[in-house]
Amino acid sequence: MSRILLGVSGGIAAYKALELVRLATAAGHAVRVVQTPASRRFVGTASFAALTGAPVLVSEFEHDPARGAFPGQAPPAHEPIGHLQLVANADAYLIAPASANTLAKLAAGLADNLLTSCALAAHCPLLVAPAMNNRMYEHPATQANLATLRERGVIVVEPEAGRLASRGEQGIGRLAEPARLLAACEAALASPRQGLAGVKVLISAGGTREPIDSVRFIGNSSSGRMGLALAQAANRRGARVTVVAANVALPTPDGVRRRDVVTAAELQQACEQEFGDCDVLLMAAAVADFTPAHTSDGKLEKAERERLQIELQPTADVLAGLSARRREGQTLVGFAAEHGDRALERARGKLLDKRLDAIVVNDISRADVGFDVDHNEVTIISAAGERHVPRASKAQVAEAILDAVESLRPSG
Ligand SMILES: Cc1cc2nc3c(=O)[nH]c(=O)nc-3n(C[C@H](O)[C@H](O)[C@H](O)COP(=O)(O)O)c2cc1C
């Protein structure tokens, strides 16, 4: 059982916070709720108090009958300072819904109500779940505030796209469903090892597409599952993770920043922009080695296709390019999808040629592991030796790869 502090700010989705409390208490967690004054216009304190079995606080200056204790916990003998005691007792602090206004205050470090004061004083994992109209969410101010919070290690439980509260409107901004909010909280609580705390990890995921004409492309069947599994696992170890996602149809793990790209050239550009600032690079994307020398503007007609010849030219080796400008303290890991017998030998060559710290090899001649399936089986090669990771879920393989990364880090 864990102690979850829930901050509710003013938005229509505040009603969903009631369901979250119901799920969290049913799962055995002790929950306390703090509300902003505006949120009471949407949902009153009585429902939260009834569901949590604990007083709900709105003002820093009001008396807390429970003296900062959570249900099942003995209150201290003295009269503590409310907001400090609440967060000192909490294992995680989730603000859901987080209004645009509250996000702006958190990014600026304001502490003008109980909810924001608690956020500033919190030592436990802090999660925010934005919920608002899509125009408010997409506004550069809100996006900049979220970027600031992510940068500080706050876990952002991304909103969902769909029908919005305002009549007839669709878009991104719906509060994540209560079950997802609870899962994000539990993931933050379960972060047993923070071996990558504060480390900036850049991951490329998915497979690039090289356009032949406006509708056709040369691509590969990489789904991005391995890259996203790495992103999720690194995030849980306390890393600040950015994923450069090439044609990845899967959802982004909570707390992870994502940049979408299509072609090898776009992936190269995004990785080059992010690389200088990262501490660890995990190059898991399948990047095209060749791209059509010419792309037709429109759709090629059938008559043209019948005698179609596509001239291909090599793409840049993104990883080799990044490695050439690596700075001290950076850890670089490549991924090699190899066929058959000499897979390890070829991968060892790449490790040396590209001056990498490690290379993760998988045998793509097998149908049960590798591209576009949930499992993988890899060998991690570094100067320190080789570790074979037998067939396992991509989440488990990701943990093994990150164990290797931690041991390769300068302080590891
Ligand atoms: C009917 C109504 C619905 C609103 N819904 C939202 C919302 O979903 N998200 C949001 O960020 N703000 C919403 N607002 C605006 C906030 O309530 C307002 O910015 C308020 O100052 C937030 O205060 P707080 O962040 O201290 O809770 C809404 C306002 C009204 C009147």
The ligand as a Gaussian input file, in Angstrom:
#p B3LYP/6-31G(d) Opt

LIG

0 1
 C      -16.821000      25.805000     -17.504000
 C      -15.322000      25.933000     -17.387000
 C      -14.551000      24.873000     -17.739000
 C      -13.150000      24.967000     -17.668000
 N      -12.393000      23.886000     -18.011000
 C      -11.053000      23.968000     -17.956000
 C      -10.259000      22.862000     -18.316000
 O      -10.749000      21.790000     -18.654000
 N       -8.912000      22.995000     -18.255000
 C       -8.314000      24.158000     -17.874000
 O       -7.074000      24.215000     -17.884000
 N       -9.048000      25.215000     -17.512000
 C      -10.392000      25.166000     -17.534000
 N      -11.144000      26.238000     -17.157000
 C      -10.466000      27.453000     -16.682000
 C       -9.970000      27.265000     -15.242000
 O      -11.027000      26.881000     -14.395000
 C       -9.320000      28.566000     -14.776000
 O       -8.148000      28.793000     -15.543000
 C       -8.987000      28.562000     -13.309000
 O       -8.352000      29.784000     -12.996000
 C       -8.069000      27.416000     -12.918000
 O       -7.653000      27.570000     -11.590000
 P       -6.739000      26.527000     -10.835000
 O       -5.638000      26.190000     -11.779000
 O       -6.248000      27.278000      -9.624000
 O       -7.567000      25.371000     -10.475000
 C      -12.535000      26.169000     -17.222000
 C      -13.350000      27.219000     -16.834000
 C      -14.718000      27.111000     -16.921000
 C      -15.572000      28.278000     -16.498000

